[in-house]
Amino acid sequence: MKALILVLLLFPFISRAQYPPVTLPGSEIRTITSTIVKGQEYNIQIHLPGNYSSSEKKYPVVFVMDAQWDFPLVSSIYGQQYYDGFVPEVIIAGVTWGGTNPNPDSLRARDYTPTRVPGTIQSGGADKFLQFIKEELFPFMKSNYRADLNQSVLMGCSLGGLFTLYTLFTQPSLFSGYIAASPAIGWDN
């Protein structure tokens, strides 16, 4: 019985070790350690257009918040819409948290909310996260990819949508487009 319990306790670790992480074809993951957001490590999931390597042109960028959930979905929808001729070629840059065992729930509240709410640990850090985007993520994209940041879109859902609206209202010219899907507009009344 003790051996069975030990095997059941170790199963998540054993099964996780057997399978490689899933990546989307044509995508890569890069890491930025922010000096602005207390040394937070961010994973940037990048999806490049199909002919990126054979072209010299610059591409618009769609910055997707909550990439841990939304990057595969946005990349898939984009691929179908591009194939059907409805959207131009773009670079998709999904932003999520890296490091050891990141907790997206807590980190989302920290980075995506504009005000501090009692009882919500780390909330109210949208200003710093926006500064990270402007001063660390944009230069990273510009120096590592042929990114046309004059044609960039910020996209977020829920708290990511709240952050998208916050950015639109505080820095409207930072992005050329904003997509706020189901934004958490009830935040802090």
N, C-alpha and C positions, 0 to 999 in steps of 0.2 A: 504494500500500500504506500509506504514512504517513497519507494522508487517511482511509482506512478505519479505521486504529487510532485516530486522533483522534476520529472519529465514534463509535466503540464506547466510547471512554473518556468522552465527553461525553453519551452516550445516557441514563444514569441521571438526569443533571441536566436534560436536555431533556425527557425523558418525564415527570419529576416536575412540571415547570413547566406541563405541558399540562392537568393534571387538578386540580380543586379538592379540598380535603380532604373526606372523607366525614364527615357528621354524621348522627346519628339524629334523625328527626323528633321534635319535642317536647323536644329536649335543647339544652343550651347549655354552653359551657365558660367558667369563671371562673378567675382566677389569684390566688393568694395568695403573697406573698413572705414567708417565715418569718424572724423575728428569732431564733427559738429554734434552728432547724436551720441555722445559718451562712448565712443569706440564701438558702436554697434556694427556688426557685420551684416551687410545686405547681400543677398544673392540676386543677381540680375539675370533673368532668363531671356535670352536673345533668340529671336527667330528672324533670319535674314531672307530676303526675297530669293526666289529660285535662281535668278541670273546674277546675283550679287557679285560672284567671283569673276564673271566674264564682262562686267560693266565697270565704268569709271564714274557713273553718275552718283549724285547724292540722293538719299531717300528720306521721305517724311518718317517720323517716328511716332508710334502710338505707345505711350507709357501706361501700363496696366498695373493698377494697385492690386494687392492680394493675389499675387501671381501663384501662390501655393495652391489656390483653388481655380483662379480665372484664366491663367495663361494657356492651359490646354484648350479650354473652351473658346477663347478669343482666337487663338491660332487656327483652330479647326473651322470656325465660322469665317474667318478671314480667307482661308484657303479656298473654301467653296465660293465665296463672293468674288474673289479675285479670278478664279477659274471661269466664272460666268460673266466676267467683264464689268462687274458693278463697282469695284474699288480699285484704286491704283496700287502699285507695288509700294510696300512700306516695310520698315523695320519695326518689329514688335519687341518692346523692352518691358518685361514683367518684373516688378519689384516685390521681393519677399525678404524674410529675415533669415540670416544664416547663424552660424555659431553652434554651440553645443545645446541641443534640445531647446530651440526657440519656442516660446509660447505665443502663437499668433494672436490669441485673444487679448492678452495683456499688452503686447507690442502694438497691436492695432489701435487700442485705446490711447496709448502714448503718442503714436505718430499721426493719427488721423483726426484727433479731436482738437478743436480750437480753444476750448476752455477746460479748466480743472473742475471736476465734479467730485464732491466729497463721497467717499465710498467706492470710487472707481480708481484703483491704483494706477498711477503713472499718467492719468489723463491730462490733456491740455498741451501736448507737445507739437501741435501742427506747425507752429512757427519754425521750430528747429528742423522738422522734417522737410518743410518747404525750402529752408535754407540749404539743407543737404542736397535737394534736387537741383537747385540753382548753382551751387558752388562746388559740388562734388560729382553728382550724377551727370549733369549736362557736359562738363568738361571731359569726363570719362568717355561718354558716348562720342563726343566730337573728336577726341584723340584716337579712339580705337576703331571707329566705324565711319563710313561716309554718311553721316547723319545730318540731315537738313533740319536743324532745330527751329528754323523760322516757320516750318510746317510741322509742328508737333501737336499731338493731341494727348490730353490727360483723361484717363478713364478709370472710374472706380464704382464699386457697388457697396451699398449699405454704409458702413463707416468710411470706406474708400470713396463712396459717392459724396458723403459729407465733406471729406477733405477736398474732393474735386470742386464742390460748390464754394468752399472756403477759399480755395486758390482763385477761382473765377472772380469772386467778389473782392479779394484783396490784391491780386496781381493779374488783372484781366488780360494784359498783353503778353504774359509769360508763355502761354500756349496759344496756338491759332484755333484750337477747338477743345471743347469740353464735353465729356459724356458722363453724366451722373445717373447711374441706373439704381433705382430704388434707394435714393440717399436717405440716411438716418437723420432726417431734418428735425426730429423730436429731441435731439440731443440738447441738454441743458435748457429746455423750454425755448 
